[in-house]
């Protein structure tokens, strides 16, 4: 085996291990920070549901279920919890009363902004020291990863 392929294998293993460690660490940090904050009553998974709903989009329940790859029943249970906790509100669609749109309460919007700021800081640190060409390569790698996740999720 050539030196170059040994280096590539080491890089591959490093990236593999790093993806696992980064995911686990982000989830631990989010849970820990939530417990220390005014948002003690919410989990990291619930925060990501709030984030998916977004600040101004007024997504439908079907759109959110599709994005998060949740069944409508699971989403409904999660929405009931977030509504009871005061983060989310259901809004009747004015054009079609059968459709329910989702919005964030003021408490939900505050949580969204705090969570978004944390993730923006993560991305800034992740991209620190890279030039525009490097960032485009990283973007393509992320697209490749998302495409693979979508393929696996669709099975």
C-alpha positions in Angstrom: 0.0 0.0 0.0 1.4 3.4 -0.9 2.1 6.2 1.5 -0.6 8.3 -0.1 -3.3 5.6 0.4 -2.2 5.2 4.0 -2.6 8.9 4.6 -6.0 8.8 2.9 -7.1 5.9 5.0 -6.0 7.7 8.2 -7.9 10.9 7.0 -11.0 8.8 6.3 -10.8 7.2 9.8 -10.3 10.6 11.3 -13.3 12.1 9.5 -15.4 9.1 10.4 -14.5 9.4 14.1 -14.9 13.1 14.1 -18.4 13.0 12.6 -19.5 10.7 15.4 -17.8 12.8 18.1 -19.0 16.1 16.8 -22.6 14.9 16.6 -22.5 13.4 20.1 -20.8 16.5 21.5 -23.2 19.0 19.9 -26.2 17.0 21.4 -24.6 16.9 24.8 -23.8 20.6 24.7 -27.3 21.5 23.7 -28.8 19.4 26.4 -26.5 20.8 29.0 -27.0 24.4 28.0 -30.8 23.9 27.9 -30.7 22.6 31.5 -28.8 25.7 32.6 -31.0 28.1 30.7 -34.5 29.5 31.0 -35.6 26.7 28.6 -35.1 23.9 31.2 -38.4 22.3 30.2 -37.4 21.4 26.6 -35.2 18.7 25.1 -32.7 19.1 22.3 -35.0 17.1 20.0 -37.8 19.5 20.8 -35.5 22.5 20.0 -34.8 21.0 16.6 -38.6 20.8 16.0 -38.9 24.5 17.0 -36.1 25.3 14.6 -37.7 23.4 11.8 -41.0 25.3 12.3 -38.9 28.5 11.9 -39.6 32.1 12.7 -41.8 33.3 9.9 -42.5 30.4 7.5 -45.9 29.2 8.8 -45.1 25.6 7.6 -47.9 23.1 7.6 -47.8 20.1 9.8 -47.3 17.9 6.7 -44.3 19.9 5.6 -42.7 19.7 9.1 -43.4 15.9 9.3 -41.7 15.5 5.9 -38.7 17.6 6.7 -38.1 15.7 10.0 -39.1 12.4 8.5 -41.7 11.8 11.3 -45.0 10.2 11.1 -48.0 12.6 11.5 -48.8 10.8 14.8 -45.4 11.3 16.2 -45.3 15.0 15.1 -48.8 15.6 16.6 -47.6 14.2 20.0 -44.5 16.4 19.9 -46.6 19.5 18.9 -49.0 18.9 21.7 -46.1 18.9 24.2 -44.6 22.0 22.7 -47.9 23.8 22.6 -48.6 22.9 26.2 -45.1 24.2 27.1 -45.8 27.5 25.3 -43.4 27.3 22.4 -45.6 26.5 19.4 -49.0 27.4 18.2 -51.3 25.9 15.6 -52.8 28.4 13.2 -55.8 27.6 11.0 -55.1 28.2 7.4 -57.3 30.9 6.1 -57.6 29.5 2.6 -58.2 25.9 3.6 -59.5 25.2 7.1 -58.4 21.6 6.8 -54.7 22.7 6.8 -53.0 23.6 10.0 -50.0 25.9 9.9 -47.5 26.1 12.7 -46.0 29.2 14.3 -43.8 30.0 17.2 -44.9 31.9 20.3 -42.7 34.7 21.7 -41.1 32.1 23.9 -40.6 29.8 20.9 -39.0 32.7 18.8 -36.6 33.5 21.7 -35.6 29.8 21.8 -35.2 29.7 18.0 -32.9 32.7 18.1 -30.7 31.3 20.9 -30.4 28.0 19.1 -29.7 29.6 15.8 -27.0 31.8 17.3 -25.3 28.6 18.8 -25.3 26.9 15.4 -24.1 30.0 13.6 -21.1 30.1 16.0 -20.5 26.4 15.3 -20.4 27.1 11.5 -18.1 30.1 12.0 -15.6 28.1 14.0 -15.9 25.2 11.6 -15.1 27.4 8.6 -12.4 29.4 10.3 -9.2 29.6 8.2 -10.8 28.3 5.0 -10.9 30.3 1.8 -13.9 30.6 -0.6 -12.8 27.5 -2.7 -12.4 25.4 0.5 -15.8 26.5 1.6 -17.3 25.4 -1.7 -15.7 22.0 -1.3 -17.1 21.7 2.2 -20.5 22.7 0.9 -20.4 20.0 -1.7 -19.3 17.4 0.9 -22.3 18.5 3.0 -24.6 18.1 0.0 -23.2 14.7 -0.7 -23.8 13.7 3.0 -27.4 15.1 3.0 -28.1 13.2 -0.3 -26.9 10.0 1.2 -29.0 10.6 4.4 -32.1 11.3 2.3 -31.5 8.1 0.3 -31.1 6.0 3.4 -34.2 7.7 5.1 -36.3 7.0 2.0 -35.8 3.2 2.4 
